[in-house]
Amino acid sequence: MHSSTFEYLKPTDAQISQMARVREAVATCCGVLQADMPDGPDKTYTIRKLREVGMWANVAITRNPDGSPRA
């Protein structure tokens, strides 16, 4: 694990733009799931996992495979 793993990593302007596109895509997918899935624990789980995927996508944008900050 990289020494900065648990530290705040301020994204670059380019990364902020990439993160916004990812958030928009995740939000669009979430809207489809909310509209087309019946209410219940499976829908709740699916949407929670989608939120998690969005968060990990942001990490991937800001870090290299070894965990070091992407410049």
C-alpha positions as CSV (number, residue, x, y, z in Angstrom):
1,M,0.0,0.0,0.0
2,H,1.3,3.4,-0.8
3,S,2.1,5.7,2.1
4,S,-0.5,8.3,0.9
5,T,-3.3,5.7,0.7
6,F,-5.2,7.2,3.7
7,E,-4.3,10.9,3.0
8,Y,-6.4,13.4,1.1
9,L,-5.3,13.6,-2.5
10,K,-6.4,16.8,-4.2
11,P,-7.4,16.0,-7.8
12,T,-6.0,18.0,-10.7
13,D,-8.3,20.1,-12.8
14,A,-8.3,17.3,-15.5
15,Q,-9.1,14.7,-12.9
16,I,-12.0,16.8,-11.6
17,S,-13.4,16.9,-15.1
18,Q,-13.0,13.1,-15.5
19,M,-14.6,12.6,-12.1
20,A,-17.6,14.7,-13.1
21,R,-18.1,12.6,-16.2
22,V,-18.0,9.4,-14.1
23,R,-20.4,10.8,-11.6
24,E,-22.8,11.7,-14.4
25,A,-22.6,8.2,-15.8
26,V,-23.2,6.6,-12.4
27,A,-26.1,8.9,-11.8
28,T,-27.6,8.0,-15.2
29,C,-27.3,4.3,-14.4
30,C,-28.8,4.8,-11.0
31,G,-31.8,6.6,-12.5
32,V,-32.4,3.6,-14.8
33,L,-32.1,1.2,-11.9
34,Q,-34.5,3.3,-9.7
35,A,-37.1,3.5,-12.5
36,D,-36.9,-0.1,-13.7
37,M,-36.3,-2.2,-10.6
38,P,-39.0,-3.1,-8.0
39,D,-38.5,-1.7,-4.5
40,G,-36.9,-4.1,-2.1
41,P,-33.6,-5.2,-0.6
42,D,-32.1,-6.2,-3.9
43,K,-32.7,-2.8,-5.4
44,T,-31.2,-1.1,-2.3
45,Y,-28.2,-3.3,-2.4
46,T,-27.7,-2.7,-6.1
47,I,-27.9,1.1,-5.7
48,R,-25.5,1.0,-2.7
49,K,-23.0,-1.0,-4.8
50,L,-23.3,1.4,-7.7
51,R,-22.4,4.2,-5.3
52,E,-19.4,2.2,-4.2
53,V,-18.4,1.7,-7.8
54,G,-18.6,5.4,-8.4
55,M,-16.3,6.1,-5.4
56,W,-13.7,3.5,-6.5
57,A,-13.8,5.0,-10.0
58,N,-12.7,8.3,-8.5
59,V,-9.9,6.6,-6.7
60,A,-8.8,5.0,-10.0
61,I,-8.7,8.4,-11.6
62,T,-6.4,9.9,-9.0
63,R,-4.1,7.0,-8.3
64,N,-1.7,4.7,-10.2
65,P,-2.1,0.9,-10.0
66,D,0.5,0.9,-7.2
67,G,-1.5,3.4,-5.2
68,S,0.8,6.3,-5.7
69,P,-0.8,9.6,-6.7
70,R,-1.4,10.2,-10.4
71,A,0.1,13.5,-11.4
